[in-house]
Amino acid sequence: MSSTTSRDEEEKDTFKILVATDIHLGYLEKDACRGNDTFVTFDEILKLAQDNEVDFILLGGDLFHENKPSRKTIYTCLELLRKYCMGDRPIQFEILSDQSVNFGFSKFPWVNYQDENLNISIPVFSIHGNHDDPTGADGLCALDILTCAGLINHFGRSPSIEKIEISPILLQKGNSKIALYGLGSVPDERLYRMFVNKQVTMLRPKEDEDRWFNMFVIHQNRSKHGATNYIPEQFLDDFIDLVIWGHEHECKISPTRNEQQLFYVSQPGSSVVTSLSPGETARKHVGLLHIKDKKMKMQKIPLQTVRPFYLEDLVLADNSNLFLPDNPKVTHVIQDFCMEKVEMMLDNAERQRLGNPKQPEKPLIRLRVDYSGGFEPFSMVRFSQKYMDRVANPKDII
C-alpha cells in the first residue's frame, strides 16, 4: 500500500477540529484604533479552518462581547461565517444522536449541514458564554440569531435551573466516535452548588461505551476567585477524555493532564486582549485538534493578526538609588524613567512584529507603577499625550 493510500485511509478515521474560544466580537468596536481588531482575528480563525480543511469548528463561548451585539457586529459575524463556512465541500462525519434532544430549544432542531435549504461546508458548534448568554422572557441570545440563520449550531443549553442533564452530540467519522458534551455558562456559585448536590448529570452512550472519545466544552471560572466562585476540575466526571475550557483568557491550549480525574484540559484562551493584565500577555493561539479512536493530538496555531501587548511592573521603592522621595524634582525623574521604560517596550514591540500586513501596527503597552514609599504620581494626561500616535491605549499606559 502506498503512503498516500495509507494516509487517506487514516484521514477517513480522523476528526480534524479547529478549537477556539472567547472571540469577543464587537469589543471596543467604537474605538477608532482598536474597533476592528476582533473582526480581523475572527476572519483569520475562519480562514485557518478553511485552509486546514477541518471537519468542524468548536467554540467555547463568548463569541460576542456584548449580550445585545450591535448591528455592525451581527452583520460582520454573519458575513464572515457565510464567506468561510458555506460551500460545496462535503461533510465527512455523521451525527448518531437524537438531534431533537441536542438542539431541542431551536425551531430548527437539527444540525445545519443536514438542512436541505443550506449548503454548509464547515459546521460550527458553539456553547454560549457569560457575555452572550440567553436573557429575557424568551430566553434568547445572539447565538440563537446565528442558529436561526443556519450558520451556527448552538448546543449546551440547559432548560432547567434545578437540575442539569447533559446529553452528548454523538459524532462518527469512519471508525472514530466522539461524544461531544457542552454546558453554556451558568453563574459559578450556582453551578458549584449544583455539582455538590449531585444535580449535574452527564448521560453516556448506551452502545460501545468504551469506544467513544468523550469531550466536554465548558465556560466557567477555572481559577479560584472565592470559596465557591469557580468550578474545581475534580467536579467533572472521570470518564471524560478532554475538557475544552472557555472563559479564562490566558492561552494554555496544550492539553494538561489532571492526575486525579485522569482527563486532559485544554484552555484555548481568548483571541483578543480585553484586559491589560498579565494573563493576556501570553501569545494567542487556536488549536487544530486531531482525534482518531481514543487518541488525540492538539496542534497549536499562533494567531498572526492579534494586536501585540506588552506589560511590565515598576516598583519605585526598589530603585531608591534613582528616586529619593525628598528630592523636589523626583516626580520629573520618575516620569523620565517611565518614558525610558515605555520606549524600550515600544522598541521590543517593533522588533517582534510578525510582518503580517493585517497585524495592527500600534501595540498595547502597560507599565504598572507602584508608588508606595512616599512617591507622588505624575500627570497621566501629559504623559499619555506623548504616545497618542504610537500606542493603541495612550490613556491607560500607566
Rosetta blueprint (number, residue, H / E / L):
1 M L
2 S L
3 S H
4 T H
5 T H
6 S H
7 R H
8 D H
9 E H
10 E H
11 E H
12 K H
13 D L
14 T E
15 F E
16 K E
17 I E
18 L E
19 V E
20 A E
21 T L
22 D L
23 I L
24 H L
25 L E
26 G L
27 Y L
28 L L
29 E L
30 K L
31 D L
32 A L
33 C L
34 R L
35 G L
36 N L
37 D H
38 T H
39 F H
40 V H
41 T H
42 F H
43 D H
44 E H
45 I H
46 L H
47 K H
48 L H
49 A H
50 Q H
51 D H
52 N L
53 E L
54 V L
55 D L
56 F E
57 I E
58 L E
59 L E
60 G L
61 G L
62 D L
63 L L
64 F E
65 H L
66 E L
67 N L
68 K L
69 P L
70 S L
71 R H
72 K H
73 T H
74 I H
75 Y H
76 T H
77 C H
78 L H
79 E H
80 L H
81 L H
82 R H
83 K H
84 Y H
85 C H
86 M E
87 G L
88 D L
89 R L
90 P L
91 I L
92 Q L
93 F L
94 E E
95 I E
96 L L
97 S L
98 D L
99 Q H
100 S H
101 V H
102 N H
103 F L
104 G L
105 F L
106 S L
107 K L
108 F L
109 P L
110 W L
111 V L
112 N H
113 Y H
114 Q H
115 D L
116 E L
117 N L
118 L L
119 N L
120 I E
121 S L
122 I L
123 P L
124 V E
125 F E
126 S E
127 I L
128 H L
129 G L
130 N L
131 H L
132 D L
133 D L
134 P L
135 T E
136 G L
137 A L
138 D L
139 G L
140 L E
141 C L
142 A H
143 L H
144 D H
145 I H
146 L H
147 T H
148 C H
149 A L
150 G L
151 L L
152 I L
153 N E
154 H E
155 F L
156 G L
157 R L
158 S L
159 P L
160 S L
161 I L
162 E L
163 K L
164 I E
165 E E
166 I E
167 S L
168 P L
169 I E
170 L E
171 L E
172 Q E
173 K E
174 G L
175 N L
176 S E
177 K E
178 I E
179 A E
180 L E
181 Y E
182 G E
183 L E
184 G L
185 S L
186 V L
187 P L
188 D H
189 E H
190 R H
191 L H
192 Y H
193 R H
194 M H
195 F H
196 V H
197 N L
198 K L
199 Q L
200 V E
201 T E
202 M E
203 L L
204 R L
205 P L
206 K L
207 E L
208 D L
209 E H
210 D H
211 R H
212 W E
213 F E
214 N E
215 M E
216 F E
217 V E
218 I E
219 H E
220 Q L
221 N L
222 R L
223 S L
224 K L
225 H L
226 G L
227 A L
228 T L
229 N L
230 Y L
231 I L
232 P L
233 E H
234 Q H
235 F H
236 L L
237 D L
238 D L
239 F L
240 I L
241 D L
242 L E
243 V E
244 I E
245 W E
246 G E
247 H L
248 E L
249 H L
250 E L
251 C L
252 K E
253 I E
254 S E
255 P E
256 T E
257 R E
258 N L
259 E L
260 Q L
261 Q L
262 L L
263 F L
264 Y E
265 V E
266 S E
267 Q E
268 P L
269 G L
270 S L
271 S L
272 V L
273 V L
274 T L
275 S L
276 L L
277 S L
278 P H
279 G H
280 E H
281 T L
282 A L
283 R L
284 K L
285 H E
286 V E
287 G E
288 L E
289 L E
290 H E
291 I E
292 K E
293 D L
294 K L
295 K E
296 M E
297 K E
298 M E
299 Q E
300 K E
301 I E
302 P E
303 L L
304 Q L
305 T L
306 V L
307 R L
308 P L
309 F E
310 Y E
311 L E
312 E E
313 D E
314 L E
315 V E
316 L H
317 A H
318 D H
319 N H
320 S L
321 N L
322 L L
323 F L
324 L L
325 P L
326 D L
327 N L
328 P L
329 K L
330 V H
331 T H
332 H H
333 V H
334 I H
335 Q H
336 D H
337 F H
338 C H
339 M H
340 E H
341 K H
342 V H
343 E H
344 M H
345 M H
346 L H
347 D H
348 N H
349 A H
350 E H
351 R H
352 Q L
353 R L
354 L L
355 G L
356 N L
357 P L
358 K L
359 Q L
360 P L
361 E L
362 K L
363 P L
364 L E
365 I E
366 R E
367 L E
368 R E
369 V E
370 D E
371 Y L
372 S L
373 G L
374 G L
375 F L
376 E L
377 P L
378 F L
379 S L
380 M H
381 V H
382 R H
383 F H
384 S H
385 Q H
386 K L
387 Y L
388 M L
389 D L
390 R L
391 V L
392 A L
393 N L
394 P H
395 K H
396 D H
397 I L
398 I L
